[in-house]
């Protein structure tokens, strides 16, 4: 009997995901180092990726593991002053590795509610300290200086959040099934499936770039938002070439095409369509109003205090650094699941991101532009980059030409 991919042993499916992460996500080159971060519960996937990386010719794989219990110990026992401290030496070392050509891989799978019961002021201060310390590495990632990717592992805490009515073992198994499916691991040839998917996303970006819209307008329940696009913006999606010349997929999975908004040309109101899980806090029912590119009013049903502190991170935190289009019928949306994980939920719906812009989303070599060049074109600068979802099957999107002409882009969440 021939097994269907979904009936394959778990270890084989895990190995397929690791191969996709290394060959599609990173396109790791012989002789290249890999720096990987992962939660402790993701050790099996981290090991599988390590094997695939060495098979691809990696010279060295270095993995840094995070521990939720250690994180909670800090909030339970550390002195108050400790929450203004971050491991700058660690992030500086990561930046040094990226500048030397190392690839970056992050395995996500953290507990979405880990810090929900902790002091919100301490959470905000710790996040701010980490964001500041992470700047040297974040700038290299945001500028696509090297090949990088994010992939996910099903962890017990995350699985319990997604499937609260199931026993833990069953919840973890169901979440793995969803990850494998969304990552295109369950088909007969995952690598070929990614090649076809990347071609589809590329075709979308070509059309949008040919249109050269001045703005996008989102309309639907609780939303009437005009997002002006940065001067000389360029749409990206699927596989992209890093500044080091390596074609890679930054997100596994990915369903989006995205570009850079103009930081001063966003106006109107928008309501989130899915909760935002932000570093252990769930922020739901977000509603904000923009004037001249800046959020001037913001509310949320839950996590409002954390949202307020996020918006006060720095001068750019109330402005947009990304706008992305995702069809409501995407594979992740079709699963019917709320993942409480931005990597997945952002690929179920069109979204915007507060904070830092991607410099690569500009024509004529944006990744090489100076900060002054980027600012002149409207790119935002911030310590943060936080995606949250605004699309659904009830949202229409129009592209607005420079002369004001409206061109339908999406109707009821689907490409026209």
C-alpha positions, 0 to 999 in steps of 0.5 A, a space after each residue: 500500500 502506498 502511503 499518502 503524505 499525511 499518513 507518513 510517520 511523524 518523523 518523516 513529515 518533520 524531516 520534510 518540514 526541516 528540508 523545506 526550511 533549509 532548502 526553500 526558506 533559507 536556500 542555505 549555501 555550502 560553507 554558510 553558517 546558520 544561527 537558529 533560535 527555538 523554544 525548548 519544546 521545539 528541540 526535535 524540529 531544531 535537530 532535524 533542521 540541523 541535520 538538513 543544514 549540514 546535508 546542505 553544506 553548512 559549516 556550523 549550526 549554532 542554536 539558542 534555546 528559549 525557556 518559558 519557565 526561565 522567562 516566568 522566573 524573571 517576572 516572579 523573582 527579578 528586581 524591578 531594575 532588571 526589566 530595563 536590561 537586555 542581552 545586548 552582547 548576544 544581539 550584537 554577536 548575532 549581528 556580527 554573524 549576519 554581517 559575516 554571512 551567516 543565515 538566520 532561522 527562527 523556530 516559533 512556537 511560544 506560549 501565546 499567553 505566557 505573560 498575560 498575568 504579569 505586570 504590564 509595566 514590566 512586560 513593556 519595559 522588558 520588551 522595550 529593552 530587548 527591542 533597543 538591544 536587538 536593533 543591530 540584528 533587526 536592521 540587518 534582517 529588515 534590510 534583508 542583508 542575509 538569507 533568513 526564515 521563520 518556521 514553526 513547531 507545535 508546542 504543548 502551550 501553543 497547542 492548548 491555546 489553539 485547541 483548548 477542548 482537546 487533551 494535550 497530546 491530541 492538541 499537539 498532534 492537531 497543531 502539527 497537522 495544521 503546520 505541515 499542511 500550511 507549510 506544503 509538506 503534505 503534498 507529493 513533492 513539497 519543494 515543487 509545490 513551493 516553486 509553484 506557490 512562489 510563481 503565483 505570488 510573484 505574478 501578483 507582485 508584478 501586477 501590483 507593481 505595474 499598476 503603481 498605485 498611490 494608495 490602497 483603500 480598505 473598506 468593511 465593517 468598522 474599517 474605512 482606511 486609506 493607506 498611502 504608499 511610499 514613493 518608489 515603493 515595490 511590492 514583494 512576495 514569496 521568494 526574494 533575493 537577499 543582499 547577499 544574492 541568495 533567493 529565500 522565503 523569509 516566512 514558512 508558510 507565506 500567503 502575502 504580498 506586501 510593500 511599504 506605506 508612506 509614514 505620513 499618508 495614512 488616514 481613517 479608521 480600521 478594526 482588527 479582524 483577528 487577535 494579536 498575540 504579542 510577546 505573551 499578551 493577547 490583544 483583541 478587538 483593536 480599533 485605531 484612527 489615523 490622521 496624517 499617518 499617525 495613530 491618534 486614537 486606539 482602543 482594544 477589548 483586551 490587552 489595551 494597556 499593552 497596546 498603549 505601551 507598544 504605541 509609546 515605544 518610540 516616535 515611529 511606533 504609531 505609524 505603519 511600516 508594512 501593508 500586506 494583501 492576503 486572500 481570505 481563502 488562503 490555506 491558513 484561513 481555510 483551516 478555520 483555525 485561530 493560531 494566536 501566532 502572528 506568522 500564521 494569522 497574518 497569512 490568513 488575512 490582509 494586514 498592516 504592521 506598526 513600526 519599522 519599514 522594510 527597506 527592500 520594498 523600494 525600486 532601484 536598490 532600496 536595500 542600499 538606500 541611506 536612512 535619509 533616502 528612505 525617510 525622503 520616500 516615506 519609510 518609517 523607522 522604529 524599534 518595533 515591527 508588529 503585524 496585525 490583521 485587518 482583512 476578512 471575507 467582508 473587506 474590499 480593497 481598491 487601489 487608488 491611482 495618482 489621479 484618484 481613479 479607483 481600481 478594484 483589487 479585492 472584493 470580499 477578501 478575494 483577488 478580483 
